[in-house]
Amino acid sequence: MTGVVRLQNIGKRYGPDADILHDVSMELDAGGFYFLSGLSGAGKTTLLKIIYLAETPSRGIVTLFDTDASLADRETHTALRRRIGIVFQDFRLVDHLSVRDNVALPLRIARAPEREIRENVPELLSWMGLEGKLDLRPATLSGGEQQRVAIARAIVRRPDLLIADEPTANVDGDIAMLLVRVFERINKLGTTVLIATHDVAFARQFAHRRYHLDQGALTLASEGATA
């Protein structure tokens, strides 16, 4: 398998309003690392939702893991989504659960053995610099720490595709750099990564392919100048 995502002439419109996305085509290869840049309101979040099957395009074809999503039944859609990890802008952590249990949640939903959870979750949180926070509730954490918990939860099952919507928007420069390095580490394990950001200058610091969305139209920009 070389193609993880293939979008062909995707358009999206809500009601009688003008198109949010115009004939968008995109290909993400297995093991690739990509940025999706564009100003707020350019359509990035809508495009990400179409990729992870939370939205249906008004026209065009979405192919995930060599499967045409428009022809897939509900069971196949569910199976496709399970191969995708998502980091949302608003984190969506469960307030009454500890950091440890928030990150373990996808494993428990998948009925992973508790031994696997006990071994993998603390190791991953240590990897994220959160080794002293396992038993805390999300409300006691800083915004940057909550973001790292959300990322840990998204990658705990080592998804085939990781999508992150503006993961560096509300953190300082050092934390933003740390987060991208974490994404690069999971990418080296084989996960395809797509990061949406409004900060073009930040994305250009990394030698990864970048798509740019402007008023609903997508172009393939050049790669960054430095690694």
N, C-alpha and C positions, 0 to 999 in steps of 0.2 A: 504494500500500500504506500503510495507516494502522496496522494491527495487527502488531506484531512478536511478541508473546506473548499468548496467550489461554488461561487455565486455567479449566476449568468443573468445579466440584464434585469437586476432586481429593481423594482419600483415599489414605493410605499406611499399611500395616501390615506388620510383619515377623513371620511365623509367627503363633502364638496370642496374641501380645502386643496390648495396646491400640493403637489408631490413633495414629500419630505426627502425621499431618495429617488434619484433619476438614473435608471439604467446602470446600476452599480454591478460591476464584475470584479471578482477577487478570487485569488487562489492562495491557499496556505498549505505548504508541503509538510509532511510528517517530519518532526524534529526541527522545524523552523522557528525563528524568533522574529516577531513583527510588532511594530508600533502602528497605531491608527491615530493620526493627529487631526486636529480640526478645532475651530473655535466652538465655544458653547452655543448650542442651537444648530450646529452644522448637520446633526443627524447621527452622531456616533452611537449614542445609547440605543437608538432605534435599530441601527445596523447590527449592533451586538445582540440585541434581543432576537432578531431574525436568525442570526447564526446559532444561538442556543435554543431556538424553537419556542421562545416565549411569545413571539409575534409571527404572523403569517404575512408574507409579502403580498402586495396587490397584484404583482405580476413578476415573472421570472422564475428561475429554478434554483433551489437550494439543495446542494449535494453534500452530505456529511458522511465521512468514512465510506465513500463509494456507494452511498445509499441516497436515492432521490427522496427527499423528505416529503414531497407532495404526494408520492405514491405509497408512503409508509402508513401502516395502521398505528393505533394508539400504543400497542405493546412495543412496536419497533421504535416509535418516538421516545418512549420511556427508556428503552435500552440505549438509544443514541445519547440522551441527556445524561445518563449515568457515566458516560465516557468523558464528560465535560465538567471541569471545575470552574466556578464562577466567583469572582470577588466583586461584590456590588459596591456602589458609591456609599450607600448608607449602612454598610457592614452586615446588618441583619443578624446580629448576635442574639442569643436567647438570654434575656436578662437574668432569669432565675437560675441559670446553670453556671457552673464555674468555668474558668478558662479551659481547664482540662476536658470537661464534659462538652463544651461547645465544639472543641476540635474533634472529640471522639464521636460526635453525633453522626456524621456520614458513615463511619465504620459500624456503629450500632444499627443504623437503618439497614445496612448491608448484611447484618447479622455476623459480623466478624467475631472471632473468638476473643474473649476478654483478655486472654494472655497477649494476643497481638496488640490490643489496645493499650495495655499496661506498658508494653515495650516500646511501641512506636510513637505514642502521643507525647510523652515527656521528652523523648529524643528530638522530635520535631520542634517542640517548643523551645528547647535549648538551642537548637539550630537558629531559631528566630530571635534569640536573645531574651526569652521570656521564662527562663528556668525557675525564677523565683516567684512567678505569678500564677502557678497552676491552680491554686485553690481560691483565687480571687474571683469576684463577680465582674462582668464587663463595665459596670458603672463606676468602679473604682479605678479604672485604667485611663491613661491619657488617650487622646485620639490616635496618636501614632501606634500605641500598644494595641488598641482595639483593631486597628488596620492589620497589624501583624497576626493577630488571632484569626481574623477573617481569612487572611491568606493561608495560614496553617490549616484551617478547616477546608479550604478549597483544594489543597494539594495533598491532604493526608492519604487519599486513596490513589495517589499518583495517576491523575487523569491523563488521557491521551491528548486532550486539548484544555489549556487553561486560558480563560478570558478574564481580564481585569479592567474594570471601568473606572478610570481616573484614580488609580491607587496612590498616586503621589501628589494629589491635588491639595491635601490639607495637612501636609507634614513638611518639616524643614528640609533643607538641601541634603544634610547628612543622612537623615532617615530615608529620603527619597532614593538616594544612591544605594543604601543598604537594601531597600526593597527590590530594586532592579537586580542587584547582585543575587538576591534570593531567587528571583525568577530565572536568572541565568543558570543557577545551580540546578533547579528542577528541570530546566530545558536540557541540560547536559545528560540528564537521566532518560531523555527521550520524549518528554512532553513538548508539544507544540504550544507556543506562547503568543498571545495577542494582547497587547496593552494599549488601551485608549488613553489619550492625553490631549489637553488643549495646549500644552507647552511644547511647541515645536523645537525651541532652542534646547530644551532638556533632552528630547528624543534624539537630537542630532549628536549628542555626546557619545552615543553608542553605535557600534558598527553593525546595526541590524536594519533589515529592510523596513521601509516605512510607507504606508499608504496614507494619503491625505484626503480628507473629506471637506469640501467647500460648497456650502449651499446645496447639499444633497448629491453632488457629483464627486466621484472618487477617481483619484489619480495615483499612480505609483511613483513615489518620490525617490530620490537617490538615497543611498545608505549614508549613515553618519561618517564623519571624518576620522573618528578615533574609536578605539575599542573600549 
